[in-house]
Amino acid sequence: MYHEKHIVVIIPARGGSKRLKRKNIYPVHGKPMVGWAIDATKNSSLIDRTYVTSEDPEILTVSETFGASSIVRPPALAEDHVFKMVPIRHAVEWIEAQGDNQNPDIVVILQANSPEVETRHLENAIKKLVDDGKQEIFSVDKNLNQNAAFRVMTRDCVFQRELSTNCGVYITDEYDVHTKEDVDIVEQRMKEKGLV
């Protein structure tokens, strides 16, 4: 059932992070942060392809070394004021414009600054979306607060202008990185979880 769907991951990774410069390629346990996100997708039998969208050539080059495909994001879509879904929509449109019959049925939006995300989290959320007939599944913490680590959406939901009411949640314990102090915290958490 899941393998009948074409499932892609889009990792938004702009170069203009403010608090922690070059955040998306900042090393966490010796690996660029975006590399952890890409690796979580490569071990999945459900995910067909992983893309990184960025306006930053260095981030795209680093991402390619981990096996992701690059989507060059227009600089205007990398500004602070741009709604988060705009570069995702641009990425899906770019994928569909390639004309290789690889149009996505399901889009996983995975944040590069959540290096604790594991393959099983992504696969379980994908299965939940399909099994429960939802348009969107988003990651939350144990208190049901959105932790922004990832979202799984139908292709149509990506382009929906109003908020989806047909959504569900996937509980996961993730910590997103915005500062050097966050890096120290997440490195310790990853050790405790046996991820390194």
KOLVEX-251030 format. One line per field, with one value per atom (N, C-alpha, C): atom name; y, x, z; residue in one letter. Coordinates in steps of 0.001 Angstrom, whole numbers, padded with zeros to 6 digits. Example, Ala and Ser with C-alpha at 12.3 -4.5 7.8 and 13.67 -1.06 7.14 Angstrom:
2
a: [N,CA,C,N,CA,C]
v: [-005690,-004500,-003300,-002250,-001060,000030]
u: [013190,012300,013200,012850,013670,012900]
w: [007800,007800,007800,007080,007140,007870]
r: [a,a,a,s,s,s]
END
This chain:
196
a: [N,CA,C,N,CA,C,N,CA,C,N,CA,C,N,CA,C,N,CA,C,N,CA,C,N,CA,C,N,CA,C,N,CA,C,N,CA,C,N,CA,C,N,CA,C,N,CA,C,N,CA,C,N,CA,C,N,CA,C,N,CA,C,N,CA,C,N,CA,C,N,CA,C,N,CA,C,N,CA,C,N,CA,C,N,CA,C,N,CA,C,N,CA,C,N,CA,C,N,CA,C,N,CA,C,N,CA,C,N,CA,C,N,CA,C,N,CA,C,N,CA,C,N,CA,C,N,CA,C,N,CA,C,N,CA,C,N,CA,C,N,CA,C,N,CA,C,N,CA,C,N,CA,C,N,CA,C,N,CA,C,N,CA,C,N,CA,C,N,CA,C,N,CA,C,N,CA,C,N,CA,C,N,CA,C,N,CA,C,N,CA,C,N,CA,C,N,CA,C,N,CA,C,N,CA,C,N,CA,C,N,CA,C,N,CA,C,N,CA,C,N,CA,C,N,CA,C,N,CA,C,N,CA,C,N,CA,C,N,CA,C,N,CA,C,N,CA,C,N,CA,C,N,CA,C,N,CA,C,N,CA,C,N,CA,C,N,CA,C,N,CA,C,N,CA,C,N,CA,C,N,CA,C,N,CA,C,N,CA,C,N,CA,C,N,CA,C,N,CA,C,N,CA,C,N,CA,C,N,CA,C,N,CA,C,N,CA,C,N,CA,C,N,CA,C,N,CA,C,N,CA,C,N,CA,C,N,CA,C,N,CA,C,N,CA,C,N,CA,C,N,CA,C,N,CA,C,N,CA,C,N,CA,C,N,CA,C,N,CA,C,N,CA,C,N,CA,C,N,CA,C,N,CA,C,N,CA,C,N,CA,C,N,CA,C,N,CA,C,N,CA,C,N,CA,C,N,CA,C,N,CA,C,N,CA,C,N,CA,C,N,CA,C,N,CA,C,N,CA,C,N,CA,C,N,CA,C,N,CA,C,N,CA,C,N,CA,C,N,CA,C,N,CA,C,N,CA,C,N,CA,C,N,CA,C,N,CA,C,N,CA,C,N,CA,C,N,CA,C,N,CA,C,N,CA,C,N,CA,C,N,CA,C,N,CA,C,N,CA,C,N,CA,C,N,CA,C,N,CA,C,N,CA,C,N,CA,C,N,CA,C,N,CA,C,N,CA,C,N,CA,C,N,CA,C,N,CA,C,N,CA,C,N,CA,C,N,CA,C,N,CA,C,N,CA,C,N,CA,C,N,CA,C,N,CA,C,N,CA,C,N,CA,C,N,CA,C,N,CA,C,N,CA,C,N,CA,C,N,CA,C,N,CA,C,N,CA,C,N,CA,C,N,CA,C,N,CA,C,N,CA,C,N,CA,C,N,CA,C,N,CA,C,N,CA,C,N,CA,C,N,CA,C,N,CA,C,N,CA,C,N,CA,C,N,CA,C,N,CA,C,N,CA,C,N,CA,C,N,CA,C,N,CA,C,N,CA,C,N,CA,C,N,CA,C,N,CA,C,N,CA,C,N,CA,C]
v: [-001202,000000,001259,001292,002485,002589,001422,001422,001826,001882,002362,003884,004537,005996,006452,007554,008155,009173,008897,009681,010376,011688,012464,013229,013481,014329,015624,016730,018039,018619,018926,019521,020975,021918,023331,023709,024293,024582,025869,026973,028241,028599,029470,029840,030988,031669,032898,032762,031689,031548,032670,033167,034375,034074,033230,033014,032139,031074,030196,030223,030942,031127,029781,029646,028428,027209,027434,026413,025079,025110,023864,022974,023540,022709,022747,023267,023290,021841,021499,020106,019703,018557,017911,016523,016255,015007,014798,015879,015792,015714,015725,015638,016905,017489,018662,018335,019292,019041,018492,019052,018579,017120,016680,015290,014306,014681,013819,013651,014742,014681,013800,014000,013210,011731,011420,010022,009350,010097,009525,009107,009746,009412,008279,008159,007186,005745,005526,004169,003704,004505,004168,003439,002382,001677,002347,003310,003984,005245,005878,007173,006956,007576,007400,008339,009564,010524,011644,012151,013253,014447,015601,016857,017853,018658,019809,021049,021973,023244,024339,025058,026126,027125,028354,029367,029377,028547,028569,027424,027730,026673,025716,026224,025345,024317,024761,023829,022760,023157,022190,021203,021679,020796,019790,020269,019373,018341,018781,017881,016790,017153,016169,015099,015460,014456,013405,013735,012778,012071,012380,011658,012352,013600,014336,014983,015208,015971,017436,018312,019748,020427,021360,022282,023681,024438,025797,026697,027232,028107,029544,030228,031645,032426,033336,034101,034798,035238,035914,034992,033670,032713,032273,032909,032564,033685,034679,035809,035425,036157,035876,035953,036871,037124,036131,035254,034338,033228,033036,031973,030627,029785,028543,027608,027626,026704,027167,028429,028941,028211,028066,027314,025827,025289,023886,023742,024660,024630,024797,025700,025892,024584,023887,022633,021569,021435,020442,020786,022060,022475,022160,022368,022066,020568,019745,018287,017872,018394,018016,018517,019611,020168,019351,018425,017628,016629,016324,015481,014038,013516,012125,011186,011600,010800,010469,011359,011163,012154,012549,013500,012897,013646,013084,012947,011856,011680,012177,011957,012348,013125,014223,015067,015097,014750,014853,016098,017018,018220,017974,017862,017521,018683,019159,020286,019816,020521,020167,020328,021189,021471,020594,019415,018422,017114,017071,015915,014623,014671,013453,012634,013162,012433,011133,010052,008738,008256,007311,006742,006243,005553,004970,006033,007220,008300,008686,008860,009269,008193,006947,005860,005692,005776,005634,006759,007968,009099,008948,008452,008193,007153,006079,005019,005549,006393,006980,007831,008617,009442,008567,007506,006635,005828,005194,004313,005060,006284,007062,007957,007963,008774,010268,010713,012128,012873,014204,015053,015464,015489,015954,015302,014943,014495,015394,015976,016785,016301,016489,015993,016918,016286,017015,016364,017119,016530,015826,015275,014487,015321,016654,017551,018048,017461,017788,019187,019719,020977,020646,021342,021074,021358,020392,020588,020887,020917,021364,020494,019301,018436,018005,017602,017196,017275,017316,017240,016289,015494,014594,015023,015279,015840,015167,015137,014762,015895,015566,016588,017720,017399,018440,019341,018784,019579,020625,020300,021259,022558,022447,023623,024189,023601,024084,025421,026383,027726,027853,027107,027182,026056,026192,025169,023878,022773,021475,021117,020604,020096,018576,017982,016530,016173,016458,016238,015401,014874,014092,014437,013827,014118,012833,013010,011917,012400,011700,012120,011635,012568,012248,013258,012828,013653,014222,015340,015952,017321,017745,019041,019760,020924,021628,022638,022812,023578,024967,025970,027360,028101,027574,028246,027228,027725,026831,026043,026665,025963,024800,025016,023942,022775,023084,022027,021168,021812,021068,020167,020700,019926,018743,018981,017901,016841,017239,016240,015312,015867,015045,014132,014684,013890,012736,012997,011951,010839,011199,010182,009325,009991,009270,008345,008715,007890,006807,006822,005833,006088,007344,007689,007906,007968,008134,007102]
u: [000830,000000,000870,001891,002746,003654,004077,005011,004344,003025,002310,002345,002708,002778,004192,004279,005593,005821,006822,007051,008399,008392,009630,009784,011030,011362,011934,011481,012051,012604,013887,014559,014855,014148,014466,015703,016691,017953,018564,018009,018537,019845,020593,021899,021881,020762,020729,020322,020715,020348,020982,020228,020650,021409,020840,021448,022691,022650,023802,024170,025238,025635,025917,025441,025644,025073,023964,023364,023166,022667,022288,023465,024674,025857,026794,026303,027095,027300,028514,028758,028080,027438,026876,027503,028274,029044,029841,030438,031332,030671,029350,028627,027797,027785,026927,025477,024810,023456,022541,022614,021757,022057,023281,023651,022876,022601,021798,020393,019825,018471,018450,019410,019461,019638,020542,020776,019518,018695,017449,016511,016618,015738,016306,017621,018253,017998,017746,017550,016105,015253,013837,013516,012724,012260,011025,010453,009242,009541,010665,010996,011725,011200,011771,012939,012857,013918,013928,015127,015301,015886,015268,015711,016052,017058,017343,017110,016319,016081,016822,017672,018462,018893,019111,019694,021212,021737,023150,023904,024840,025551,026322,026891,027660,026755,025589,024648,024225,023964,023568,024694,025922,027064,027236,027168,027279,026156,024953,023797,023972,024518,024737,025730,026716,027681,027014,025870,025119,024031,023926,023007,021701,021551,020324,020439,019304,019249,019021,019588,019518,018397,017738,016809,017287,017670,018157,016959,016939,015836,016138,015202,015425,015698,016672,017000,015794,014855,013665,012835,012980,012234,013021,014167,014992,015027,014194,014149,013380,013650,013023,011502,010968,009524,008719,009394,008698,008011,006714,005933,006603,006710,007484,007052,005777,005312,005660,006006,006296,007483,008631,009723,009412,008536,008134,007308,006380,005574,006462,007417,008365,009100,009521,010260,009391,008149,007250,006996,006781,006585,007821,008999,010246,010338,010036,010077,009128,007922,006916,007272,007997,008382,009477,010106,011184,010662,009359,008740,009190,009630,010095,009101,007840,006775,007062,007738,008055,007295,006124,005332,004983,005188,004956,003475,003159,001845,001881,003037,003233,004532,004495,005667,005978,007206,007688,008557,008202,009009,009819,011113,012005,012949,012970,013831,015269,016205,017621,018136,017500,018014,017381,016907,016390,017156,018430,019277,018913,017981,017584,016530,015957,014911,015494,014772,015205,014303,014824,014071,012708,012664,011407,010346,010768,009804,009129,009937,009402,008492,008939,008131,006818,006872,005642,004658,005173,004293,003683,004474,003948,002831,003068,002060,000796,000977,-000176,-001010,-000340,-001042,-001902,-001291,-001995,-003079,-002723,-003664,-004880,-004649,-005738,-006460,-005991,-006639,-006558,-005431,-005249,-004597,-004737,-004037,-002669,-002533,-001282,-001075,000177,000615,001777,001743,002882,003409,004704,005355,005068,004813,004549,005331,005502,006127,005064,005470,004536,003392,003560,002490,001629,001853,001127,001422,002586,003048,003839,003544,004254,005736,006586,008032,008731,007993,008487,009579,009809,010840,010477,009201,008778,007266,006846,005434,005341,004290,004019,002684,002654,001461,001177,-000100,-000428,000034,000249,000683,-000335,-001617,-002642,-002646,-002348,-002322,-001207,-000107,000996,000508,-000420,-000888,-002202,-002702,-003945,-003690,-004544,-004343,-004872,-005926,-006464,-005858,-005952,-005429,-006218,-005515,-006175,-006842,-008050,-008721,-008632,-008139,-007993,-006540,-006110,-004713,-004601,-003426,-003134,-001752,-001386,-000088,000708,002019,002931,003806,003735,004479,005917,006827,008251,009010,010111,010904,012095,011896,012960,013316,014526,015008,015587,015043,015575,016632,017604,018811,018736,018994,019044,020287,020950,022107,023209,024405,025515,025153,024440,024011,023084,022224,021345,022152,023245,024102,024638,025115,025642,024567,023362,022251,021907,021775,021353,022445,023708,024780,024705,024426,024282,023063,021962,020740,020965,021695,021960,022820,023767,024568,023676,022816,021934,020968,020576,019657,020380,021708,022473,022503,022326,022321,023726,024712,026110,026978]
w: [000000,000000,000000,000878,000959,-000258,-000773,-001899,-003206,-003216,-004401,-004494,-003408,-003359,-003701,-004431,-004667,-003553,-002731,-001514,-001609,-001450,-001474,-000167,000167,001313,000772,001333,001012,002302,002281,003434,003093,003714,003487,004307,003659,004353,003812,004200,003693,004396,003764,004296,005280,005410,006194,007640,008310,009719,010537,011492,012213,013507,014370,015690,015631,014837,014668,013189,012884,011486,010822,009588,008788,009512,010208,011068,010359,009151,008491,008109,008091,007869,009074,010192,011430,011895,012343,012724,014039,013997,015184,015224,016251,016324,015040,014533,013386,012021,011987,010716,010535,009330,009110,009477,010106,010593,009497,008301,007214,006867,007110,006852,007709,008961,009836,009268,008796,008232,006985,006105,004873,005195,006122,006480,007021,007749,008279,007154,006003,004875,004021,003976,003077,003504,004782,005285,005189,004590,004503,003202,003319,002120,001524,002250,001779,000980,001286,000683,-000641,-001689,-003019,-003302,-002809,-003119,-002094,-001823,-000879,-001612,-001395,-002000,-000898,-001152,-000294,-001130,-000606,-001285,-000537,-001263,-000651,-001720,-001271,-002146,-002023,-001119,-000757,-001448,-002359,-003093,-002187,-001104,-000213,000465,000916,001547,000543,-000695,-001720,-002019,-002082,-002335,-001207,000028,001188,001152,000856,000817,-000232,-001375,-002435,-002001,-001176,-000710,000171,000751,001565,000762,-000523,-001388,-001702,-001306,-001628,-003001,-003616,-004863,-004527,-005326,-005054,-005819,-005144,-005787,-005436,-006455,-006222,-005947,-004750,-004341,-004754,-005379,-005692,-004407,-004422,-003217,-002592,-003402,-002867,-001980,-002156,-001336,-000103,000126,001282,002317,002134,003066,004331,005422,006714,006670,005882,005889,005043,004324,003411,004211,003955,004583,004305,005325,005229,004106,003744,002711,001300,001118,-000229,-000863,-000180,-000814,-000988,-000144,-000309,-001585,-001784,-003019,-004250,-004154,-005258,-005551,-004502,-004680,-005345,-004906,-005513,-006981,-007267,-008664,-009505,-008932,-009640,-009929,-008924,-009105,-010222,-010194,-011188,-012587,-012662,-013964,-014651,-013930,-014517,-015537,-015477,-016493,-016508,-015364,-015339,-014651,-014620,-014005,-012545,-011872,-010462,-009582,-010022,-009240,-007889,-006823,-005491,-005147,-004465,-003850,-002406,-001769,-000373,-000279,000470,000683,002174,002508,003884,003957,004832,005049,006311,006154,007262,007523,008748,009092,009296,008699,008809,010231,011018,012360,013437,013038,013989,013788,014219,013900,014618,015568,016281,015538,014480,013761,013208,013428,012967,011829,011066,009949,010403,011538,012022,012279,012733,012958,011645,010613,009314,008738,008805,008250,009011,010334,011126,010833,010633,010321,008923,007971,006622,006688,007410,007544,008208,009207,009905,008944,008106,007120,006205,005673,004726,005437,006547,007250,007784,008268,008872,007866,006614,005588,005853,006418,006749,005592,005626,004660,005187,006504,007100,008458,008727,010047,010422,011617,012040,013376,013574,014779,015957,017107,018345,019476,020573,021751,022596,023733,024547,025113,025137,025584,024419,023249,022015,021485,021839,021258,019996,018905,017656,017847,017499,017657,016334,015257,013945,013347,013873,013302,011884,011690,010350,010216,008965,008585,007406,007385,006269,005687,004378,003752,002418,002063,000694,-000223,-001474,-002425,-002491,-002504,-002594,-001371,-000217,001014,000975,000293,000167,-000466,-001416,-002151,-001617,-000575,000029,000719,000504,001067,002493,002802,004159,005005,006315,007209,007044,007079,006969,008289,008199,009400,009454,008377,008323,008607,009839,010178,011451,011651,012837,013344,014455,015059,015243,015302,015605,016752,017863,019053,018954,019088,019053,019903,020431,021341,020584,019929,019132,019704,019413,019888,018686,018365,017198,017627,016747,017049,016429,017271,016800,017292,018341,018937,019210,019540,019911,021165,022086,023297,022940,021943,021477,020911,020210,019669,020806,021868,023017,023620,023746,024318,023428,022140,021238,021104,021173,021124,022333,023502,024702,024586,024106,023936,022955,021886,020897,021489,022345,023042,023928,024685,025609,024875,023661,022864,022062,022102,021347,019852,019460,018034,017482,018372,017944,018636]
r: [m,m,m,y,y,y,h,h,h,e,e,e,k,k,k,h,h,h,i,i,i,v,v,v,v,v,v,i,i,i,i,i,i,p,p,p,a,a,a,r,r,r,g,g,g,g,g,g,s,s,s,k,k,k,r,r,r,l,l,l,k,k,k,r,r,r,k,k,k,n,n,n,i,i,i,y,y,y,p,p,p,v,v,v,h,h,h,g,g,g,k,k,k,p,p,p,m,m,m,v,v,v,g,g,g,w,w,w,a,a,a,i,i,i,d,d,d,a,a,a,t,t,t,k,k,k,n,n,n,s,s,s,s,s,s,l,l,l,i,i,i,d,d,d,r,r,r,t,t,t,y,y,y,v,v,v,t,t,t,s,s,s,e,e,e,d,d,d,p,p,p,e,e,e,i,i,i,l,l,l,t,t,t,v,v,v,s,s,s,e,e,e,t,t,t,f,f,f,g,g,g,a,a,a,s,s,s,s,s,s,i,i,i,v,v,v,r,r,r,p,p,p,p,p,p,a,a,a,l,l,l,a,a,a,e,e,e,d,d,d,h,h,h,v,v,v,f,f,f,k,k,k,m,m,m,v,v,v,p,p,p,i,i,i,r,r,r,h,h,h,a,a,a,v,v,v,e,e,e,w,w,w,i,i,i,e,e,e,a,a,a,q,q,q,g,g,g,d,d,d,n,n,n,q,q,q,n,n,n,p,p,p,d,d,d,i,i,i,v,v,v,v,v,v,i,i,i,l,l,l,q,q,q,a,a,a,n,n,n,s,s,s,p,p,p,e,e,e,v,v,v,e,e,e,t,t,t,r,r,r,h,h,h,l,l,l,e,e,e,n,n,n,a,a,a,i,i,i,k,k,k,k,k,k,l,l,l,v,v,v,d,d,d,d,d,d,g,g,g,k,k,k,q,q,q,e,e,e,i,i,i,f,f,f,s,s,s,v,v,v,d,d,d,k,k,k,n,n,n,l,l,l,n,n,n,q,q,q,n,n,n,a,a,a,a,a,a,f,f,f,r,r,r,v,v,v,m,m,m,t,t,t,r,r,r,d,d,d,c,c,c,v,v,v,f,f,f,q,q,q,r,r,r,e,e,e,l,l,l,s,s,s,t,t,t,n,n,n,c,c,c,g,g,g,v,v,v,y,y,y,i,i,i,t,t,t,d,d,d,e,e,e,y,y,y,d,d,d,v,v,v,h,h,h,t,t,t,k,k,k,e,e,e,d,d,d,v,v,v,d,d,d,i,i,i,v,v,v,e,e,e,q,q,q,r,r,r,m,m,m,k,k,k,e,e,e,k,k,k,g,g,g,l,l,l,v,v,v]
END
